[in-house]
Amino acid sequence: MTIKKVVFCFLAAGLIITSGCNDDDDETVKAPELVTAEVSEITASTAVAGGTITDAGSPAYTERGVCYGTTANPTVSETKVADSGTGTGSFTADLTDLTAETTYYVRAYATTSNGTTYGNEVSFTTLEDTTPEEE
């Protein structure tokens, strides 16, 4: 075997061994941790929902807010209200254009590059519409 072949084999073996050692593999993936807050300030057509993010996760979330609907386990593909905040802590979102005397289900959410994590589900019922009818 010539010196060139030995050096080539040595370098090729080193490349194969080190190609699996990537610093990016060390990044821990951790979903955000969050809790959905009880809904407040309920009227016939509006309410205030929100949540608390106790751990932003890794990679950090890029969007947070609440999603809601008239069926259990709403997702962000349904109606959602995003909040512009970052990091941990509490946030709120105004729900508008709701239907009177209707039960809604709400979940806080946080979306990362790895997907969306949801908080616990809470429900509430909007109040009766007491607006006088026009004649």
KELUMDREN-940280 format. One record per residue: x negated, y, z negated of N, C-alpha, C in turn. Coordinates in steps of 0.1 Angstrom, whole numbers, plus 5000, padded with zeros to 4 digits. Layout:
REM KELUMDREN-940280
XYZXYZXYZ...
This chain:
REM KELUMDREN-940280
499249885000500050005000499150125000499450225008498650345009499050434998498150534995498450634985499750714988499950745001501150825005502450745001502450615004503550535000503850524985502750514978502850504963503450634958502950754963503350884958504850894962505250864974506650874979507550784970507150664967507950574959508050634945507050684939507050744926507950864926507850954936508751074936510251034938510450934947511850884950512450824937511650744929512150694917512450804907511650894906511851014897513051084900513351104913514551174918515751104914515750974916516950884913517250894898516150884890516350884875516851024870516351134876516751264871518051314877518451254888519751304895520951284886520951184877522051164868522051254856520951324854520851414842521251554846522451584844522951724848523451784835523051914833523451984821524952004820525652014832527052034833527851914827527151794827527851674821528051694806527251784800527251794785528451884781529151954790530152044786531351964781531751994769532951924763534251984768535151894772536451944776537351924764538052034760538952024749540152114752541352054751542552124754542852234744543452344748543852444738544752384728544752434716545752394705546652514703547952484703548952594702550252544695550952644690552252614683553252714688554452674691555452754696556152824684556352954684557053024673558553014675559253034663560653034664561153164672562153144679562653254687563453354678563253484681563853584673564553694682565153784675565853894682566753854693567553744690568453684700569753774702570053794714571253864718572053774728573053834734573753754744572953734757571953824760571153804772569653824771569153834758567753854756567253784744565953754742565353704730563853724731563253704719561753724719561253584715560353534723559753404720558253424719557453324716556053334715555353214709554153234705553353124700552053164693551353074688550053104682549053004688547953054693546852964698545852954687545652834682544752814671543352774675543252724688541952694694542052714709541252804714541252834729540852724738540252624732539852504741538552534749538152434756536952444765537152364777537152414789536952564791538152644786537852774783538852854777540052874787541252894781542452904790542453034798543053024809543153144818544553214818545553144813546853204812547553144799548353224793549153174781550453244782551453184776552853244776553853144771555053164775556153064771556853024784557352904784558252864795559552824788560652834796561952804789562952764800563952704795565052654804566252604796567252554803568452504796568352354795567252294798567052144796565852134787565752024780564651994771563351984779562252014772560852004777560652084790560852214789560652304800559152304804558752324816557352334821557152474828555952504831555552624838556152624852556552514857557052514871558552564871559152574859560452634857560252784854561052844846560952984842559853004832558953094834557853124825557653274823557153314812556753454810555353444805554353494813552953494809552653614800551653594792551153704783549653724787549253854787547953884792546853874782547053824770546053814760545053704762544053704754542953604754542653564740541853454739541453404726542453344717542253334705543153274695544053384689545153334683546053434677547453424682548353504677549753504681550053594693551053564700551553644711553053634712553653724719555153724721555453744736556653704739557153724753558653754753559053854760560453894761561153804771562253734767563053664776564253744780564553764792565653844797566553774807567653834810568653784820569153644815569253624802569753494797571353494798571853374798573353364799573953354785574953424782575553424768576053284765575953254752576453134746575853004753574553014755573852904762572652864753572452734752571252684745570052674755568952734750567752734757566652664749565752604757564552534751563352604755562352624745561152704747559952634743558852644751557552594747556452694750555552714741554452794744553452714753552652774761551752704769550452774771549452704774548152764778547552684789547152744800546652674812545152704813544352594815542952594818542752534832541452534836541152474849541452324849541652264838541952124837543452094836544252194835545752174834546352254824547652224821548452304811548752224799548552284787548852224774550052304769551052224763552252284757552252264742552952364736553152354722554452284719554852274707556152214703557352284709558352214710559652274716560452324705561052444708562052504699563252534707564452544701565652574709566352694701567252754709568052864703569252874712570352934707571552964715571853114715572053164727572353304728573653334722573853464719575153504712576253524723577453534717578553564725578453704731578853724744578853854750580053934745579754034738580854114732581054244740580454254751580554374760582054384764582654504762584054514766584154504782585254434786585454424801585954554806585454584818585954704825587354684831588154774831589454764837589554814851
